[in-house]
Amino acid sequence: MPLFKADMHIHTVLSPCGDLDMSPRNILQQARVKGLDVIAITDHNSTLMCRPIAELGKDYEITVIPGIEITTKEEAHCLAYFFNFQQVEQMQQFVETKLPFFPYDPEIFGHQLVVDADEIILQEIETLLITGLNATLEEIESTVHKIGGIFVPAHIDRPKYSIISQLGFIPIDLNVDAIEISKHTSPEIFCQNNKNYTKYSFVQNSDAHYPKHIGESYTIYDIQAPNLEEIFMALKNMDNRKIFATHNLKN
């Protein structure tokens, strides 16, 4: 089977910590430079930039998977990915009902913009997107799976905003499709110190907030086609689909 290179943790101008250069075209141009076949848009607590980048991705021959980076009530970051925009809309509705209103100051936190493919500002979100939802880790995982999405705890090796940093462990009954590690480690190194987690599939992504960071870390999938259906099969080691390799800055 062919190999496909994917970076499935990328922020846009919508994330307050994202650079204003993270516009649809800049993201896709950098993804093409880095040789990526698949990217996922995962802004903090919002999916509103997924559709414009997914539509533009066709011009670049890059598969754009809609996703989100959710902050749980425990302040753990988790990624969710979706197969279609009906699921995306359901997730957006859930997040909007659970996100507490906290007015943000762009001078402190950065702008939270929804833009189109031509960088025309369509909307500026008024409530701070990086706050924790009024929903627990278990509630969010359950909601993602009820909608039909894929649930992946984010950068679990990080000392802040990961499940392990916030809870001390990954709950054994949490329905996890894979776990993401940051660019600062590798599956082998992580499992040397965390032997209880060797059963999980590991992925690695850039968590890019600036164009230059896109594709710095990525996962190579041995799959039939660059789409979420095939990636999900690789996460589950189904029908000879598999994760071929992960890459970080130290590799």
Buried (B, 14 or more C-beta within 10 A) or exposed (E): BEEBBBBBBBBBBBBBEBBBBBBBBBBBBBBBEBEBBBBBBBBBBBBBBBBBBBEBBEEBEBBBBBBBBBBBBBBBBBBBBBBEBEBBBBBBEBBEEBBEEEEBEEEEBBBBBBBBBEBEEEEEBEBBBBBBBEBBBBBBBBBBBEBEBBBBBBBBBBEEBBBBBBBEEBEEEBEBBBBBBBBBBBBEBBBEEBEEBEEBBBBBBBBBBBBEBBBBBBBBBBBBBBBBEBBBBBBEEEEEBBBBBBBBEEE
